[in-house]
Structures are given as C-alpha cells and as structure tokens.
Amino acid sequence: MNLRAIGCNFQTAAVDLRERLAFDPATQQAAVAELAARYGCEAVLLSTCNRVELYISRPADEQPFDLGLAAEFLGETHKLPTEKVAAILYEHVNDAAVRHLCRVAASLDSLIVGEGQIAGQVKQAYETARLSAATGPLLNTLFPHALRTAKRIRTETGISLGHVSVSSVAIDYVRQVFSHFDDKTILVIGAGKMARLTLKHLQALAPGRILVTNRSPQKAVEVAEMCGGKAIPWEKLDDALVEADIALSTTGAAEPVMPAARFAEKVLPRRGPGTLVVLDIAVPRDFDPAIHDGDRVCLFNIDDLTRIREQTIAARHKYLNPAEQIVEQEVKKFVAEWDRRKSGPVIRQLHTEVDKVRSAVLTPLLSKLNGKLTAAEKESIEGAFRLFQNKVLHGPIAALQAASQESERRTLLEAVRKLFGLREGEGA
Amino acid sequence: MSAVLQNVTHTCFGLSYLLAFGMELARLRWPWESLRIIGLTFGAVGLITHSLFLAANHPTPATAYGALLAVAWVLAVFYLYGALHYRKHAWAVFVLPLVLGLVALSFTMVSQPNETAGFTSPPWASGHRFWGAVHGILLLLAAVGVSVGSVASVMYLVQARRLRKKMNPLGGMKLLSLERLEQMNRRAVNHAFPLLTAGLLLGGVLLKEYHDLSDWLSVKVLATVGLWLVFLVLLYLRYAVHVPGRRLAAFTLVAFALMLLVLVATHPLADASAKPTPAAEGSP
C-alpha cells in the first residue's frame, strides 16, 4: 500500500482559506482527473465547507505522493502560494490514511460529531473520481469500505441520534404536539434569516396555510411570496395568533412583541381548544416565557432549542469510544484484506508451480509401478504426496499472510519468488 | 384437546403479559429490536393463552370475574395491534399495565366462586337471552372504550408533562403527539358514550321488568349511572366549554376509576334475593 491522505480542515485552516481552497462540483471533476493524470496516481478529492482533502494511491514500488506535491497542486489550482498552502496541510500515511478516511466518513472528525451529511459528501467525492477514471484498485476498495464503516458506526452506536440544528430541534417539538399539518396554520412573525431557514423546515411539513406579518409590510410580502403564504398587517398580530397553530417569531424588536398580559387578554380567550406552538427564535425574545403551559400553549425559545442541541451533542460524545473501536477493527480488517489480496497472486503461482513438480515426480513413479498397485494404494500414494506438498508450503504461505508491514511483505514475496523460482507477473 | 385447554390458567397468560411488559420496560433503556421481538412474542403467547382460557372456561361477562377477563382480552388485542402499528412508540408500556391490572383483579375474583353459582337465570337470560346478551356486550364495549380513552389520557398527561418541562423531544420514551392522543381519547369516549347509554337503558328496562326497586340501588347500577353522568360532563367540557386537553385527560381517568367499580361490583342478578320470575311464580 502506498496511500496518502493530505488536506486541511476546520482545525488547521481558517474559514477564508478553506473557502479559497474549496472546489465546487463543476471544477471538482476536472481537478481530480488532472490530479490523477499529472501525478500518475489514483485520486479522490473531497471538498466540503469544513475540509479539502486529497486521497492519493500510487503503486507500492513508486515514490509516494507527498505533502509538497499536494501543496503544489492546490496552490496552482487556486492561485495561492505553495508555502502558504503547505503550512495548513496535514498528511496521513497508509494505515493512518485508511483510519482518517473511516473517521471522516463516520463524522468522527467533523465539527459536529455524528452529523449525517459527510458520508454523502464522501460518497459523492468518490463517485466523481470514479466517473473521471481517477480511481483504481486501492481507492475502489477503500472508499466503499469506509462508507460501510460509517454505516456500521451509525447503526451500532447512538452517534447520530437526535438533531443538532436549532431548526430541526424546533421541528421535533412541533411533531410532539401535532401529527398532521394539512389543516394547520403557520404564522411567521418577522423576516430574519433564521426565520427563513426554520420556515423551510416547516414548509416541508406541508402546512395548510402560512401567514406572514412584519412591521415592514414590504418585507412581509417578500417572505409571503417566497413561501407561498399570505402577508397580513402587523396590527392584526393578535387576530393571526388566534388563528395560528404554529407561530414562528424572529423579529429584531428590542422589547417583547407579545407580553404575557397581552396574550392572556387578547389571544388566549379567543382561541379554540387546539394547542398553539410558539417557536421564538428571536434574540431578545419576542414572547414572554410565562405564556408556556405545555398544553394550550407550548413555547420554545432560542435558549430551549440551543440547550437541547447541546444536550444532543454531549450525548453523542458518549459514543465516541465505541465508534473509535469500530474504526480500529475496520482499519485492521481492510489492511489485512488488502495484504492478502496483494499476496494472493504469488500464493496461487506457488501452488501451481509446486503442483507441476509433484506431478512431474509422481506420474513416472506411478507408471513404473503400473500393474503392481491396487487403486487404493495408488490413491494413498497420491494423497501422501499432496500432504507433503501442503506441509512444505504451509510455512511460507502463513508467513506471507501474516506479514503486517508492507516492507516485510515485499521482502517475503521476493524471497518466495527466488526460493521457488517464480517469475514476477505470473499467476495474477 | 380439552384436557390441554383445562391446563391453561391465569398464570399462563398473566406471566406472558408480565414478561412482555418487562421486555418493553427494558427497551426504554436498551432500544434493541431483539427486545421488541421477544416482547411481542410474549404478548402474542399471552393473547393466545388468554383466548384459549376464555374458550375453555367461558366465564360469563355478567360476573365481575368474566367482565374483567373479557375487557382485558379486548385490550390485549388493542395492545398487540398498537405495538405492531406504532413500533417506535412506547405503546405497550402504557397498555400492558392496564391489561395486567385487569387480569390481576380478575384473579382476585376467582375466590368468589359463588358469584357465578348464585347467578339466577331470569327469563330474559334464558327465554330472552338475546336482550341480556346485548345489554352485556354494550356495557363491555363501553368499558373497552373507557379503557382505551384512559390509556390515551395517561399518555397525553405524560407527553404534556414532557412538553411543559421542555424535555428533549428525542430523549426518553417516544410517544404519540398530543393531537393524536387527544383524537384517540375523543374517539374512544365518543364511541363509548352511545354504547354505555344504550346498555344502561336496556339494563334499566330489564331490571324494571323483572326486579325490585331495591335492585336499582345496587352499587353496580349506581356506579354505571355515575359513569354515564361523568361521560356527559366529559362531553360537555370538551364540546361546550373547550377545556384544555390535560383536564379532559384527568376527567377520563375518573371515568376509568368508576368503570372499574362498575366491573367489580356484584351484578344485581347475582343476588339470590332476586324477585321470582313470572315463570317461577307460575310454576308449582
């Protein structure tokens, strides 16, 4: 194995530099094809908002692709000084590179441990490289193995349990109250960036109606047009709250938009028996927390949602050790399988050659004794020769299969070839 | 075959339900699929043995013993259906205790063998078996409705508490949404009320026809009338006053307590002092 994983991530490079080093989908395919052609290697290029990494494999007897070459390639591609790029790169070699890829795919190396996007991004990077004919035997084995490892970790540990975005946590709460949404009214109060993001999640629930209100009528109309809702005047906020099932509030108001007294007086008595869920993600808060009773009104503000998010992240860290153990098992398994695969042709050749020798000795002997032996005796002699052959070959084959280091395995392969007179390239 | 059926006892299905409940509790801590399957297997074994027991012994639902076992059986079917349908929710954790409770309560009634023995068979139960059976079935179905409503109410109260405390929505046991639980409660009560009303009216007609005024003052009759009144209040609170779901859930639990009283109370016809039937009067 002559494998390198070289790159930078959120721990080694600032966001502005990562942005400059990133590849968009349009340029990624061309870049990985050029990388493979220019350096005569197998290559996969992984580019996400948190990392840019090159996975490079060259034939075992060739000079490895090193950090300097990676810096040169990235620097040239993005028109950055090579030294500046080299300073932020890390490099993992062979087993460590396998381990790194498994950890990346399983999101153990992510900013938020257990996030689900990275496995898809790794898969996409591999597919892009494969379609560009930039991959070969090693990377075609390694990437599917890493993705299987990630899946195993997700299934066998709780590392991906729960949601870690504020919007997703908000939706989880909404789902605790409502089971269907086609008859529900969502009221959006304010038009901040956060409102649009959470509204996207709420829209995915296919609500019956969306109302939008804002101090600026123009902004309300904009958001309403964006989400297929209806803009209503700010003065009708109380009426809209009476009709709403879910209220999403993100104004930039310095004072609470809905004090408890106003809610108790103008909204609650006019509402039907249904529950109102208020998602108050404004800072400072728009709704007085006192209106929350967990029955008629369920209010979740940014502090509640952030607390759940942090709890989820902390809970995921409990599963780091079991996940790392799985990574270690899978790295060992991959390396052992790869080594076996590399030794396989030589072992097959060895068997073929010694079979020929056995046949060359046994056939004349049996011809000489023809007529003097019964069929059973003939079979016994053939069996004894086969047993002898297996006993003689057991030592070298076991040593080849057990060789854990690349250098040791290559030495042994060379020795076996010389000792048994095998020619290189045959038996593959 | 009948010898095998005779060997099926309370312990067979009671223990099976208990083990199924144990598996479901363990699943709250270790959410493994294997525990769910083992739990479902025990639940299914419980239901089968329960059915065999009822088939072999056919206890009359007119007695507390038979009524409790019959309601428990219907709820066990409800449990198994829900456990298969809502595979990710803590369904069994709420329904199985109710099944176990009813089975345990019926077990205590085994020590009252005279109840069934003392059950005098009036003309409407022999000559007019049909109306007696209709009366019993209506009240049993109403009892099932109240039980389902009370299970939904307990789940509602737990879910509302989790929301009030703003607990992690994906942590702990997974429950149905408040809306779904409220709907389940509403449907159960809405279906149970006409059944209870019809059963009660029919029972009243049969009592008036064949029994003394004193029978009207038996605990069973009074508790059934009380249960009907509670239902009336429950419907009024839901549809006229629009009280919050938590209060409705609590009120449904009151109805359930009354229903238990109705089920365990002695049936007026089990009283040996029942008025002689016209047929009996005419006989020598």
Interface residues (C-beta under 8 A of the other chain):
Chain A: L161 G162 H163 V169 D172 Y173 R175 Q176 V177 F178 S179 H180 G272 P273 T275 H292 D293 G294 D295 R296 C298 F300 D304 I308 Q311 T312 A315
Chain B: Q159 A160 R161 R162 L163 R164 K165 K166 N168 P169 L170 G171 L175 L176 S177 L178 E179 R180 R238 H242 V243 P244 G245 R246
